[in-house]
């Protein structure tokens, strides 16, 4: 027994948070090893020590049946340190080694949602605890068909990753594919679920995202019911959903909590916003530098009057505005909310007002860039916002080189990129290309829930959602 | 990505950026006056310059003049008068002081098919004075019931049909519509 302890001590090194406790119970020597920071000291004192000391020699031999702990099992000698680092209490009695779960809760509890706000939806969000997160989903889907498989990733971090799916809905090969991909990852540590993105999106070489990472348990539940797969990572408050279609980024959970007519309107606005966000600065540049004849004279005169004192070419002006806006956004995002407001005021005054009165910016350019940036923020997915930003700049340069013809060429390229993209072998532009008639009821237009009777045929073979009578 | 960059660079070489014109560099011409003198053509360009005032856009006008025995030459010479790019896509009227349709013939040679959406108006009075009236946006065109565009004249010419052209006259500092004349009649 001393040999085992010495080995463990050697493995764990000089760290002071590991406690080695030697006890004699009914004349039997017992060793308890645990981590002070990961295990709950109170629980160990209250439950284990108080009960353990009352056991007799015979009972000690059959420890799992005499201890009031829900997770207790016999383990191998090599596993001792792993279990200690997971927060277990390791109990060594003669040659038998038991691990007893005594984890301390190192979490902030279920907090309200921060990034994907909803007006009348649920307000709870994922936290860093795997079990809490799983619980939030299980509470919404009480079916026994909600299955999950565990994968451990990270040589040092040994992070628990769970692949969740509805067994009766999901295509059979999808969870296996996801598992295979995840097993390919060879890395020392997974600190957050976003670490997995690169491998899961390996076939995607465009700016557009094919994964959704969300804080909302209701969104994950909805996706699971559609036949998608969710990936939960321990110590990460973001859950990954896959596969995704382009149109999924235009949907929010709120869409399903409102009247269908209003949802359709909002979705149309989002589509318009997408085009405004990408094309408006480029179109302005094209119109003011190449294709002056494509706008009426009165508008042309208006634009000219605004620009008459501006010393820079329109492209430089646009880039200056875009860059300064991005700097403003970045600094605002990293700052706490108290200093953040000062930055927004300063940025607003300097960029909005002073630049115009100083004559280095035209007010119309500020309107264009502000409109385009605001339109970009309609989307909750930060990856989509970044993709839009990249394409905005690409289109700006194309417009600067070739005018409206350049925008047209760029649009063809963008469409080509979107069409050839796939997310886990599912066409990204579905249900438009390929055209799926039944899915049109919940793509841009949303009909009443009564009308949406079937699931996406690309995601499941179990199509029927429910029949209204 | 490499292919895309090469493609874009090729595009620059093939198409170039030569039609690139900043708004500040444009001389937006809305009216042109042509006066046929003995052996000469006198051309007056009216540039429209918008100036931003408090809450509105004030339009000011600038005139360029040139003379040559040849209309083409006169148009080209005007480009030398200004560093700005003479921009004719939003041209509204060409006001002609002439007794023959030689001017129209030469105009048909000069203007390609891109720019033909302007009106042709005849007058027998001082061109510059008439042009000053057009400071008021579309004032001249509002006097005439049936404005004749250059495109229509071109079409009529191809089909060998006569086309009528409005004539305006200046009387006591008052501009008014006078009559229509047939293009063929000018020959005499």
Interface residues (C-beta under 8 A of the other chain):
Chain A: X288 X289 X290 X292 X293 X297 X300 X301 X302 X303 X304 X305 X306 X307 X308 X310 X313 X314 X397 X398 X400 X401 X402 X403 X405 X406 X409 X413
Chain B: X4 X8 X11 X12 X15 X17 X19 X20 X21 X22 X23 X24 X26 X28 X30 X48 X50 X51 X52 X57 X59 X87 X89 X90 X92
